Every structure is written in structure tokens, then in C-alpha cells.
Amino acid sequence: EAGGLPAGMPFRLLHRRAPDHGLREALTKLKAFTAEHEVRFNGAGDERLTHASQAWSVAHLDATERSRNEKTLAGVAKIMAAYPEICLEVHGETGAATAAPSALAAHFKLDRHTDVQQCMDRLAEERARACADALVRYGLPAAQLVIAFRGRGGATEVRFTPRALS
């Protein structure tokens, strides 16, 4: 073993990177795409909502936003379809609320003041799940998706991040 190399091991093989199955490429493509496209939700406290579930539906009350959401989710699904060996983390997050909207708290059977974290965690999770369900409708296998969420995380958004399967 001259110079610490195993016998018969060429130097170039020792330093070859493990395949990432397109992880870096998917990350770059998704980052560029989501810089211009996002999923928007109806506000959980919006008085126009006839049911609490509209606060996490990708079918926004505004037709323009609804169309944008569908284009965003279709685009994310199209990008990820090219990378079946990596998974996609769908991360829902809500803003820093001090109290949960009344209708939302009532729907979850929680107190809007003492259970605000639980309410907002549930809202963030439901929004992530709604996006994941839409991605499945666009052809991504559910097994390729991982749900993550954080209520009162500071940002009201759903992020899409490719991750290694292993």
C-alpha cells in the first residue's frame, strides 16, 4: 500500500463521488422553478370560507390563485418525475400567530388561545398534505413524498425539497 492506497485501487476510483441520482440537479431545478411559482392558500381566518378545510385546499377561492396553484403543482410534479430515485419533502409552515382563527380551532376541537401551536401545526400539516395529494394526482408516487410541517414557523408557505431516499 504505497501512499495509503489499498493494493490495486487506482487513485481515481478512491475519489469518485457516490451517485446522487440527480439530487443536485433536481434541487437546482426546483429552486429555480419555485422562485417564480408558489402555492397560495386562503387565509384560515378569512370570513369568506364556508368550511375550515378551505384554509388548506389548493383550490383557492380566487380563480387566478387556483390556476397558479395547479400550474405550480403540475410543474413540481413534472420536475420530480424525472428523478424517481429521490424523494420530495413537502414542508408546510404557518406564520407566527398568537391565537388561532376561531373557525379553525373549532374545526380541530381545540381552544384558539391555549392550543394555538396545535392548531397551527395541524394547519401546516394539512396544507402540506393537500399539496402532496395534488402531486399524486399529477402522477408522482405517494412513496416518493415525505410530509413535514411546522406551525408558527414564521413563513406561510409550502416548500418542496428533494431528498435522498437512503
C-alpha positions in Angstrom: 0.0 0.0 0.0 2.1 2.8 -1.3 0.9 6.2 -0.1 -2.0 4.7 1.9 -3.9 3.4 -1.2 -5.3 -0.2 -0.9 -3.4 -2.6 -3.1 -4.7 -2.5 -6.7 -7.0 0.5 -6.1 -6.5 3.2 -8.7 -6.4 6.8 -7.2 -9.3 8.0 -9.5 -11.6 5.3 -8.1 -10.8 6.2 -4.5 -12.0 9.8 -5.1 -15.1 9.1 -7.2 -18.2 10.6 -5.8 -21.2 8.4 -4.9 -24.0 8.8 -7.4 -26.7 11.3 -6.1 -29.3 10.1 -8.6 -29.9 13.6 -9.8 -30.4 15.1 -6.3 -28.3 18.2 -7.0 -29.9 18.7 -10.4 -33.4 18.3 -9.0 -32.6 20.7 -6.2 -31.4 23.3 -8.7 -34.4 22.9 -11.0 -36.9 23.1 -8.1 -35.2 26.1 -6.6 -35.4 28.0 -9.8 -39.0 26.9 -10.5 -40.3 27.7 -7.0 -38.6 31.1 -7.0 -41.2 32.0 -9.6 -44.1 29.7 -8.6 -45.7 29.1 -5.2 -48.8 27.6 -3.7 -51.1 30.1 -2.1 -53.8 29.3 0.4 -56.9 31.0 1.6 -56.3 32.6 5.0 -57.5 30.4 7.9 -59.3 33.5 9.3 -60.9 34.6 6.0 -64.5 35.2 6.7 -65.4 34.1 3.1 -64.5 30.5 4.0 -67.6 28.3 4.3 -65.6 25.4 5.8 -62.3 25.3 7.7 -60.9 22.8 5.1 -60.8 25.7 2.6 -57.8 27.0 4.5 -55.7 24.2 3.3 -57.3 23.4 -0.1 -55.1 24.1 -3.1 -58.4 25.1 -4.8 -58.1 28.7 -3.8 -61.3 30.8 -3.7 -59.7 33.2 -6.2 -59.8 31.6 -9.7 -56.4 33.2 -10.6 -54.7 31.9 -7.5 -56.3 28.4 -8.0 -55.0 28.3 -11.6 -51.5 29.4 -10.4 -51.6 26.7 -7.7 -52.4 24.0 -10.2 -49.6 25.2 -12.6 -47.1 25.2 -9.6 -48.0 21.7 -8.5 -48.0 20.4 -12.1 -44.6 21.9 -12.6 -43.2 20.4 -9.4 -44.6 17.0 -10.3 -43.1 17.3 -13.8 -39.6 18.1 -12.5 -39.7 15.3 -9.9 -41.0 12.7 -12.4 -37.5 12.8 -13.9 -36.0 11.7 -10.6 -37.7 8.6 -9.4 -34.8 7.6 -7.2 -35.1 10.6 -4.9 -38.0 11.7 -2.7 -39.6 15.1 -2.3 -40.1 16.7 1.1 -43.3 18.7 1.1 -43.0 21.1 4.1 -45.9 23.2 5.2 -45.4 26.2 7.5 -47.7 28.8 9.0 -47.0 32.3 10.2 -46.3 33.3 13.8 -49.9 33.5 15.1 -50.7 34.5 18.7 -54.2 33.0 18.5 -55.7 30.5 16.1 -58.6 31.6 13.9 -61.9 30.7 15.6 -63.3 28.5 12.8 -60.0 26.6 12.6 -59.8 26.0 16.3 -63.5 24.9 16.3 -62.9 22.5 13.4 -60.0 20.8 15.2 -61.9 20.9 18.5 -59.1 23.0 20.2 -59.0 26.2 22.1 -57.9 29.1 19.9 -55.8 30.6 22.7 -54.3 27.8 24.7 -53.9 25.4 21.8 -52.6 27.8 19.2 -49.5 25.7 18.5 -51.5 22.6 17.9 -53.9 24.4 15.7 -51.2 25.9 13.6 -49.3 22.6 13.4 -52.4 20.9 12.1 -53.0 23.7 9.5 -49.4 23.4 8.3 -49.7 19.6 8.1 -53.0 19.8 6.2 -51.5 22.3 3.7 -48.5 20.0 3.1 -50.8 17.0 2.7 -53.1 18.9 0.3 -50.0 19.6 -1.9 -48.8 16.0 -1.6 -52.2 14.8 -2.6 -52.2 17.1 -5.7 -48.7 15.9 -6.6 -50.0 12.3 -6.5 -52.9 13.4 -8.8 -50.2 14.7 -11.2 -48.6 11.3 -11.3 -45.9 11.2 -8.5 -46.0 8.1 -6.4 -47.0 8.7 -2.8 -44.0 6.7 -1.7 -41.8 9.4 -3.2 -43.3 12.1 -1.0 -42.5 12.9 2.6 -44.7 15.3 4.7 -43.1 17.8 7.1 -44.6 20.7 8.8 -44.1 23.5 11.4 -46.9 25.6 12.7 -45.9 29.2 13.7 -42.6 28.8 11.9 -42.7 32.4 10.7 -43.4 31.8 7.0 -46.8 31.0 5.5 -45.7 28.6 2.7 -45.2 25.1 1.4 -41.6 24.3 0.4 -40.6 21.4 -1.9 -37.2 20.0 -1.3 -35.7 16.9 -2.9 -34.0 14.5 -0.5 -32.0 11.3 -0.9 -34.1 8.1 -0.4 -31.5 6.4 1.8 
